[in-house]
């Protein structure tokens, strides 16, 4: 049976392939965006897990939009306006898929920064959107380019990760957030703001969400994988109630609802009095690992290479002299280090500058130091 045309154009995920290779215990993986398993708040969830056996109602079918007590909590937790609602989804990745299937027709234009999140490019590719890119600067998207695209190409939405961007780790400046919001309002473009790393800020002050400046022209995607556990498979989408209604219809056809027992577990975890301390420990751990990786790389990097420190998130971006980054990644894998080369983060990989995305959250300080030594030794041979 022939597969759908929309799927035929989607390339196999390089990250999925390299993660399979990185499962070798002799490989230090800087490739995946994996949180450290030691940060999972098992102790904070233990009593709730045991108590679920006394709540048979959570093992019944549930509402598509989500578990009622969790929905009520999230509305307050996210400080949503009265005109807005929230829907629980099976990871924020499903939320992105629901947005695309509810709103994108083949040929509709979606704007993204270049580079951008690979998973978003795959989702928009499956609905046959036309992806239009704008250049990313250290402050966020190039605003002149963005306005030109909005004015002349009339996109339906702008997808972005403004806090600790995947893959570069960049966080948008306050002025950029305000101007992007104003452009979305002026040109009738919906801002799809993906914030899976926002709670992982370990230094500096947090800026408002972009959507705070254009609340009626935005949809926000949130993840609990980085602050609780990826295995819970829970995320949330918030926005105007009329924005969410079509997405709920799509979700009904996709999976009826996300796991109700896991939603009950998440609700109890978020309300746990020690949850703020849990977040603090995660931030401190990831800050220390980020500093180790950047310090070790900067000690040894050859000329023409630069690593950019971050204030949070899970990734650093390292630019390198122009080369075949896929071949470089293969050489590094042979040396026992897994990385992700820059072309996978560009809709048009032929135009991608040479760089590597490096994850620092799921390796010990010694592993990060060893990985930096192996990585720089290979770079020096180029």
N, C-alpha and C positions, 0 to 999 in steps of 0.2 A: 504494500500500500504506500503510495507516494505521500510524503510529509507535506505539510502546508507550506506555501510559497514564503510566508512571513518567517517561518522557522528556517528555511533553506539558506536565507541570507545571514543568519546568526552564526558567527564563528564559534568554535569550541573555546571554552574559557581557559585561557592560559593559566590563570590563577588556580583553577580546579586541577589542572594537570600538574602544576608545580607543587601544589600541596600534597598530591599523592606521592611525588618523589620525596618531598620533605618529611614524610612520615618515617623515613629511615632514621633510626636513633643516632646514627653517626652524622646526621645533617643538622646544623643549627639553622632553624628557619626564621628569617626576617621577612618572610613573604606574606603570610596570612595576617588578617586583622584579628587575631585571637586574643581575648583577655586571658590573664593568668588564672588557671583553675584554682589556685590558692586564694584568690580574691572572692570566690563564690560564697555568698553569705549562708552557708549550709546551717550553721548554728542558729542564725536568726530565723531560719525557716523550719527548724526541726519540730517545734511544738505544733506549728500549723499543719505540717505534713501529717503528723500523728492524728491531729484533730479532724482532718478531712474524713476519716473513717466514720465520724459521728455526724457527717453532713451529707446524707444520701442525695439531697436536692441538687448539689453541685455536680452530680454525675448524670443528671438528666439533660435533655436538650435545653439549650439556652437561647437568649435573644441574639440575633445576628450582630447588633451594634455592640454587644458586650455585657458582661456581668454587672447587674445593676449597682451594687455597692461600689465596685471599682469605678464605674462610669461617674457616679456621684463624687467620689473622691478625686478623680482626675480633673473634673471641671474646676474644683477648688484649687487643686495642686498646680494646675496650669494657669489659674486665674483667668478663665475664659470669659469674654463678654456674654451677656444674656442671650445674644443672637447667635452664639456659636455652640457647637456641640463637639463631642469626641466619640470616636469609634475605636474599639480594640481590634487589632488584626494579628495575624500569625506572623509576627516579626514586622518591622517597618518595611521590609522588602515587599511583603504582600500589600502594604498600604500604597506603595509606589505603583505596583501592578494594578491595583484597583483604580487609582487615579487615571492611569493610562487607558485602561479598558473602558472606563466610564466617559472619558472626555476626548480621546484622540481618535480621529479618523485618518485613514491612509493619506499621507501627503501633508497633514497638519504640521506646522513648524513648531519645534521645541528648542529653546535656546539653552545652551549649557556652556560653562567655562571649559576652556581647554588648557590643561588636562581636566578630566572629570571622572567621577565614580563609574567604574566599569559596569556594575550591576544596573545602574540607571540607563546606560547606553543600551544594554541588552533588553531591558523592559520596553524602552521606546522603539527599539528596532522591531520587536515582536508585533507591535501595533502599527508598524510601517510609518512611523513619524519621520519627518525630515529634520534631522538634527543640525542646528546652526550654532556654530561656536563663536565665542568671544575670548580674547586673550585674557589670561589671568595676570594680575600684577601683585606685588606684595601687600597691597591694600584691598585686593578683591578684583572683581571684573573691571576691565578697561571701560570706563563710563561713557566715553565718546563712542567707542565701538558699539556698546550696548544700546545707546540711544539711536544710533544709525540703524541697527538691526530692527529695533522696535518700530522705528518710523517707516522704514522702507520694506520690511519683510512681513510685518503683521503676524508675529508668532502668537500662539495660543497661550503658552506658558513659559516661564523661565525657571529651570530647575537648578538649585545650587546647594552647596554645603558651606555655609558662611562661618561656622565655628570648627576650626581644626580640620580643614578641608582634606578629603580623601581624593588624591594621594599626597598633596603637597604639605599639609599641615598648616596652611595659611589661615588666619582669622581676619575677617573683613574689618576695616576701620569703621568707626562710628559714622563718619561722614559718608562713606560708601553705602552703608546700610540705609541711611536716610535718603540718599539720592536714588538708589535702586528702587526703594519703595515709592518715591515720587514718580519715577519713570513708569513703574507698573500701573500706578493710578492714571497717569496722563495718557498712556497708550493702550489701556485696557488689556493688560497682560497679567495673568495670574502668577503670583510668586509661589513656587513649590519649594518650601524651605525644609531641608533635611538636616536634622540636628542630633544625630546619634552620639556625638562626642561632646556635646555641650557641657554635660556634668563632669567631664574629665579635665577641666581647667585646673592646672596646678600652680600657676602664677599669673599675676596681672589681674585687672578688673574685668568682669564680664560686661559686655555691651548688651543693650536690648536686642531682642530678636528683630530681624528685618520685618517680620510680619506685624510687630508691634506698631510700626509706622504705616502699615497698609492693611489693617485687620480685615477689611471687607474685600480685599483683593489677594488673598493668600490662603494656602493650605500648608499645615505644618506636620511633618513626619517625625515621630519620636521613637526611640528604641530603648528597651530595657535589657538588651543583651549585654551591654558594656558595663552596666552598674549592678545588674542582678546575675543573670546567667543566659547565655545564648540558647541553652537547651529548653528554657521555658517557652521559647518561640513566641514572644509577645512584644507588640509594639502598639503605637496609637497614632491616629490621624485626627487632627482637629481643624476646624474652620467653620464658616457659616453653615448653619443647619441645611440650607438648600444645596450647598456644595456636597454635603455628605450623603444626602438621600440617594442619588444615583449610585454612589459607591456601595451603599448597603445592599442595593438590589444586585449588584455584581457579586458581592460577597455571598449573598444567599445562594447563588448558583455555583459558587466556587467551593465553599466548604460549610455552609449553613452558619457556622460560628466557630470562633477559636475555642480552645480547650477551657471549659468552665472551671475545673479544679485548679488549673494553673493560674487562671485569673484570680480566683479566691486566694491562692497562695501569694501571688504578687501583691494583692491588696493588703494582706496582713503584713507583708514585708515592708511596703512603703510606709505603713503606719507604725512600724516598730520603733520604739523610742531610741534604739541604738543604730538605726539606719543612717542617720547623719554621720555618726562616727565611722561607720563602714565606708561611706563615700570619702571621708577624709583619709582613711588608710589607703584606699585605692589611689587617690591623687598623689599622696606622698611616695608610694611605691613606684608609680609610673614616672614621676618627676625624677627620682633617683636613677631609674634605668635610662631615661632619655639623656640625662647628663652623662652617664657612663658611655653610652654609644657615641654621642657627639664629641666628647672629650677624646676618646680613643681614636676616632676617625681623624679628628683635626690634628692629632699628634703625628699621624702617619701618612695622610693623604698626599699624593704627588701633585705637582702644579697642574692647574687646569681643572681640578676637582673642588667642589664646594658643597658642604652639608649645611642645611639651614635649621638652626635650633627652633623649637616650638614652645608655646606656653601651655600646651595641653594636647589631648587626643592620643593617638596611637602610632603615628607615623612621622618620620622625617624624610625629606626629599633631598637626594644628592645628585647634583649635576656633574657631568663628566664630559671630557672631550668627545666630539662626534665619533661614533663607532657603531658597530652592529651590536646593539644591546642584548638581543636574544642570544647571540653567540657568547657574549660576555656572561650572561646568566648561566649558560651551559658550563662554561669554564668554572664559574664560581660553585656551581652545584657539584662539579667533579672535585672541588676542594672542600666540600662539606658545608657550603653556605647557600641557602636559598634566598633569592631576592626576586622582585618583580620589575621588569624593564618598562621604561616609560611608554613605548608605543601602544600598550594595551589600554592606556587611559585616554587615547585620542580616537575620535571617530574616523579620522583620516590618518592612520599610523605612519604613512610615508612622510608626513610633515613634522613628526614628533622630534623635538630636541632630545639628545641623549641624557638620560637620567635614570635613577633607580629609586624605587620606593622601599623604605626599610621600616619594618615594624620593631618596636622595642619593648612591647608589653609582655611578651610570652617567652622571654629568655632571661636567664639569671645574669647578674653582672659579669660573672666569669665567661659565660657563653657569649655575651655581647662583646667583651674584650677580645675573645678568641676570633669571633666572626669579623671584627674590625681588622684584626691582623691578617686574616686570610684574604679578606676583600681587598685591602690596600696592596697586598703582595701581588695579587693578580692585576690590579690596575697599573702597578709600576711596570709590568711587562708589556703593556700595550704600546 
